[in-house]
Amino acid sequence: MEKAKIGLIQFCISPPKTDMDNQVVVSDYNAMDRVLREERAYILNVAKQVKKAGCNVLLVQKSILRDAVSELALHFFDKMKIMVVKDIEREDIEFITKTLNCRPIASLDHFLPEYMASADLVESVPTGTSKVVKITGIQNIGKTVSVIVRGSNKLVLEEAARSLHDALCVIRCLVKKRFIIAGGGAPETELAYQLTQYAQGLPGVEAYCLRAFAESLEVIPMTLAENAGLNPIATVTDLRNKHACGFKSSGINVRKGAITNMLDEGVAQPLLVTTSAITLASETVRSILKIDDIVNALY
């Protein structure tokens, strides 16, 4: 569809249903004919109002209660040269409105030209065994990006989507806090070492709590060593000795199976990842300590 006027609706174009269950008894052919004529007139009126607003591409949100667009409505829209894209997921509505710079329309009374978007071309493009709707030449386009991920099966696609999401999260962390630190369990080990040293100068319970917190931080390098197939106790002990000697960037090199300088190996992570993990862990412990009692509910 060229020179498209795009409308995004969140209501169904199908015969309306009541809010409660009921039964309609049709006793003769004339009554059945009246019901069909009423449905036809209702759908035709909706289609005419969409056409009157100047819309020639209609995006319809998916409905879980009934058909979002009936076959009769599709027939009328086809005669009026209106392209219909149905079954749009609810979570995609916000992205589409930001991209097209339009507003979702919740009822037919608000189907106005100022709520619609404009584009040079809307077409259906085949991609493998399926098709996607491609919109080009959008006027007043929003600051959004679409990434098409293709693969041999669903598992490959899901893994690619997770990898892409992880990469975007890394960029987000760097934008929020522009600092990177060594990876491979180096920051947790260094922090555990510094806390242990600081705890030696404190009395009683405070020193015990700090030492316990320091030991909990070493779970990260120990888990990393286990996943790499290394001896976790020997690896963490060696890593702890490296940090005690002043090698603050030393971490677990999974590929080499040894303790190396993470910055020299190019292994780094955003600072926000470590600070957020420590903050959330501390807040969780504080919330648990505030609990006076637990009541077990019986079902």
C-alpha positions in Angstrom: 0.0 0.0 0.0 1.6 3.3 -1.1 1.0 6.6 0.6 -0.4 4.8 3.6 -2.5 6.4 6.4 -2.1 4.0 9.2 -4.5 3.6 12.1 -3.9 1.4 15.2 -7.1 0.2 16.9 -7.7 -1.6 20.2 -11.3 -2.6 19.6 -12.8 -5.5 17.6 -14.5 -5.2 14.2 -16.8 -8.1 14.6 -20.4 -8.6 15.9 -20.6 -7.3 19.5 -21.3 -9.6 22.4 -23.1 -9.0 25.7 -21.2 -8.9 29.0 -23.1 -11.9 30.3 -24.0 -15.3 28.9 -27.3 -15.5 27.1 -29.1 -17.5 24.4 -30.9 -16.2 21.3 -33.6 -18.5 19.9 -34.3 -18.0 16.2 -37.7 -19.5 15.3 -37.9 -18.9 11.6 -35.9 -17.9 8.5 -37.0 -14.3 8.7 -35.6 -13.8 12.2 -32.3 -15.4 11.1 -32.3 -13.1 8.1 -32.8 -10.0 10.3 -29.9 -11.1 12.6 -27.6 -11.5 9.6 -28.7 -8.2 8.1 -28.1 -6.4 11.4 -24.6 -7.9 11.7 -23.8 -6.9 8.1 -25.1 -3.3 8.7 -23.0 -3.0 11.8 -19.8 -4.2 10.2 -20.4 -2.1 7.1 -20.9 1.0 9.2 -17.6 0.5 11.0 -15.8 -0.1 7.7 -17.3 3.1 6.2 -16.2 5.2 9.2 -12.7 3.8 8.9 -12.7 4.7 5.2 -14.1 8.2 5.9 -11.3 9.0 8.2 -8.8 8.4 5.3 -7.3 5.2 6.7 -6.0 2.7 4.2 -3.8 0.6 6.5 -5.5 -0.8 9.6 -3.5 -2.4 12.5 -5.7 -4.4 14.8 -4.8 -5.5 18.3 -5.3 -9.2 19.1 -8.4 -10.0 21.2 -8.7 -13.0 23.6 -12.5 -12.8 23.9 -13.5 -13.0 20.2 -12.3 -12.5 16.7 -10.5 -9.1 16.4 -11.7 -8.8 12.7 -14.5 -11.0 11.3 -14.4 -12.5 7.8 -17.2 -10.2 6.8 -15.2 -7.1 7.9 -12.2 -8.4 5.9 -14.4 -8.7 2.9 -15.6 -5.1 3.2 -12.1 -3.8 3.8 -10.8 -5.6 0.8 -13.5 -4.0 -1.4 -12.6 -0.6 0.0 -8.9 -1.2 -0.7 -7.9 -1.1 3.0 -5.0 -3.2 4.1 -5.6 -5.0 7.4 -2.9 -6.3 9.8 -4.6 -8.3 12.6 -3.5 -10.1 15.7 -1.0 -7.6 17.0 0.1 -8.5 20.4 -0.6 -6.2 23.3 3.0 -5.8 24.3 3.9 -4.6 20.8 1.4 -1.7 20.9 3.7 0.7 22.8 6.6 0.0 20.4 4.4 0.5 17.3 3.0 3.8 18.6 6.5 5.1 19.4 7.8 4.0 16.0 4.9 5.4 13.9 4.4 8.4 16.1 0.6 7.7 16.3 -1.9 7.0 19.1 -3.8 3.8 19.7 -7.6 4.2 19.1 -9.8 2.6 21.7 -13.2 3.2 20.2 -14.7 4.1 16.8 -15.8 7.5 18.1 -12.1 8.5 18.4 -11.1 7.3 15.0 -9.8 10.6 13.8 -7.1 11.6 11.2 -4.9 13.2 13.8 -4.5 9.9 15.6 -3.1 8.2 12.5 0.4 7.9 11.1 1.7 8.4 7.5 4.2 6.3 5.5 5.3 6.0 1.9 4.9 2.3 1.7 3.4 -0.7 3.6 4.1 -4.1 2.2 4.1 -7.8 3.1 7.6 -9.2 2.7 8.3 -13.0 2.7 11.0 -14.2 5.1 11.6 -17.9 4.8 8.3 -19.7 5.4 6.5 -16.7 6.9 5.8 -13.1 6.1 6.5 -9.8 7.9 4.8 -6.4 7.4 7.4 -3.8 6.4 6.7 -0.1 6.8 9.0 2.4 5.0 9.1 6.1 4.6 7.5 6.9 8.0 6.9 10.6 8.6 7.9 11.9 12.0 9.5 8.5 12.8 10.2 7.8 16.4 13.6 6.8 17.9 13.1 3.0 17.8 14.9 0.2 16.0 13.7 -3.1 14.7 16.0 -6.1 14.7 15.0 -9.2 12.7 16.5 -12.4 14.1 16.5 -15.5 11.8 17.6 -19.0 12.6 17.1 -22.7 11.7 14.8 -23.4 14.6 13.1 -21.9 17.6 15.9 -22.8 20.1 18.5 -21.0 17.9 16.2 -17.9 17.7 15.6 -17.8 21.5 19.4 -18.1 22.2 20.1 -15.3 19.7 17.4 -13.1 21.3 18.9 -13.7 24.8 22.4 -12.9 23.5 21.1 -9.7 21.9 19.2 -8.8 25.1 22.4 -9.3 27.2 24.4 -7.1 24.8 21.8 -4.3 25.1 21.8 -4.6 28.9 25.6 -4.2 28.9 25.3 -1.0 26.8 22.5 0.2 29.1 24.8 -0.3 32.2 27.6 1.6 30.5 25.3 4.5 29.6 24.0 4.7 33.2 27.5 4.4 34.8 30.4 4.8 32.4 33.0 2.7 34.3 34.3 -0.8 33.5 36.2 -3.1 35.8 38.0 -6.4 35.4 35.9 -9.6 35.0 36.5 -13.2 35.9 35.6 -12.8 39.6 38.4 -10.2 40.1 36.2 -7.4 41.7 34.5 -9.8 44.1 37.8 -11.4 45.2 39.5 -8.0 45.7 36.5 -6.7 47.7 36.5 -9.9 49.9 40.2 -9.4 50.6 39.8 -5.8 51.5 36.8 -6.5 53.8 38.8 -9.3 55.5 41.7 -6.9 56.1 39.4 -4.2 57.4 37.6 -6.7 59.7 40.8 -7.5 61.5 40.8 -4.1 63.2 37.2 -4.4 64.4 35.9 -6.0 67.6 33.4 -8.7 68.2 30.2 -9.0 66.1 31.2 -6.4 63.6 34.3 -8.3 62.5 32.3 -11.5 62.3 29.7 -9.9 60.1 32.3 -8.4 57.8 34.1 -11.7 57.4 30.9 -13.5 56.7 30.0 -10.9 54.0 33.5 -11.3 52.5 33.1 -15.1 52.3 29.8 -14.7 50.6 31.4 -12.6 47.8 33.8 -15.5 47.0 30.8 -17.5 45.8 31.1 -15.7 42.4 34.7 -16.9 41.6 34.0 -20.3 43.1 31.0 -20.8 40.9 32.9 -19.5 37.9 35.7 -22.1 38.6 33.2 -24.9 38.9 31.5 -24.0 35.6 35.0 -23.9 34.0 35.7 -27.5 35.2 38.5 -26.3 37.6 39.1 -27.3 41.2 37.1 -24.5 43.0 38.9 -24.6 46.3 42.4 -24.6 44.8 41.5 -22.0 42.2 39.9 -19.5 44.7 42.8 -20.0 47.1 45.3 -19.2 44.3 43.2 -16.2 43.3 43.0 -15.0 46.9 46.8 -15.2 47.1 47.2 -13.2 43.9 45.1 -10.4 45.3 47.0 -10.5 48.6 50.2 -9.8 46.6 48.6 -6.7 44.9 47.4 -8.2 41.6 44.0 -6.5 41.7 43.0 -7.4 38.2 43.7 -11.1 38.5 40.7 -13.3 37.7 39.8 -16.8 36.4 40.6 -17.3 32.8 38.1 -19.9 31.7 39.8 -20.5 28.3 43.2 -21.1 29.7 42.1 -22.7 33.0 44.4 -20.4 35.0 44.6 -17.2 36.9 45.6 -14.3 34.6 45.2 -10.5 34.3 41.7 -9.9 33.1 42.4 -6.5 31.7 45.3 -7.9 29.6 42.9 -10.6 28.4 40.3 -8.1 27.4 37.8 -9.5 29.9 35.8 -6.6 31.5 32.3 -5.9 32.8 30.3 -2.8 33.7 30.8 -1.4 37.2 27.0 -1.2 37.6 26.7 -5.0 37.4 28.8 -5.5 40.5 27.4 -2.6 42.5 23.8 -3.5 41.7 24.4 -7.2 42.7 26.0 -6.2 46.0 23.3 -3.6 46.7 20.4 -5.9 46.0 22.0 -8.7 48.1 22.4 -6.4 51.0 18.9 -5.1 50.8 17.5 -8.7 50.7 19.4 -9.6 53.8 18.2 -6.5 55.6 14.6 -7.4 54.6 15.0 -10.9 56.0 16.5 -9.7 59.2 13.5 -7.4 59.8 11.1 -10.4 59.8 10.1 -11.2 63.4 8.2 -14.4 62.7 6.9 -16.6 59.9 3.3 -17.9 59.9 2.8 -21.0 57.8 -0.5 -20.9 56.0 -2.4 -24.2 55.6 -4.3 -24.7 52.3 
